[in-house]
Amino acid sequence: MLDITNLYAYRIEELAVGIVKEESYEDAREKVKTAYLMHNDCFDSGRDFIELKEIAEDDSWFSDNPDVVEVDELI
């Protein structure tokens, strides 16, 4: 089964969708922000908002495919 401990889905509107692993919601946001500031010229921390959703056990798990989880609320 997929280890979802401290796993968050993120979305930056019109820029990116991804997954980040971190200890807390705020730490996850800061990790994504730092990564995009260092590696993406299009990201502007004053303009771009990072949406986060903690991935939980009840996020549409498929009993026959436990490593698949939906996070469509962000997309």
N, C-alpha and C positions, 0 to 999 in steps of 0.2 A: 504494500500500500504506500502511496505517495506520502512523504513526510511534509505536512503542511505547517508545522510549527514555525511561527514567526514569518509566515509568507504572506505578502501583500501584492495585490494587483494594482497597477497604477495606470493612469492615462493623463497625458498632457495634450489638450485639445489641439487638433490639426498638426501634431508633431509626433507623438509616439504612444504606444501601449506596451506594457511589459509587466514583469514580476520582479520584486525585490524581497530579499530576506534580511530581516533586522529585528532587534529586540522589542521595539515599540513602534506605534503609529508615527510619532514625531521623528524618531530616529530613521524610519523608513523614508519619510518625506525628505529629510535632510540628505540622506544617502543618494536619492534620486536627483535632487537638486544639485548636489556637488558633482555627480557624474556628468550631468548635462551641461553644467557651467564649464567643465573642463574639456568636454569632448564634442560639443554641438554649438556651432555658431548661431543657430536659429533660436536657441533657448534664451529667454529674457526673464529673469526671476521677478522682475517688477510687473510683468505682463502675464506670463504663463502660470496658470494654476495647476498644481499637481493633485489630481483626484486619487484617493487611495481607498481600497477596500480590503480588509483582512479576509483571507481565504479561510473559511470555516468548514467543519466536517459535513455540514448540511448543504453545501453549495453544489447541488445536483450531481452527487456521486452516482456512478453507474455500478451496480453490484457486480457485474461481470467485467468491468474495466475500472478498477479503483484508482488508477493513475490519471484518469480523465476528470477534469472539474471545469464547470462553466463559470465564467466571471463576466457575463454579458451586461451586468448593470453599469459597467464603466464604458462599454464600447458603443 
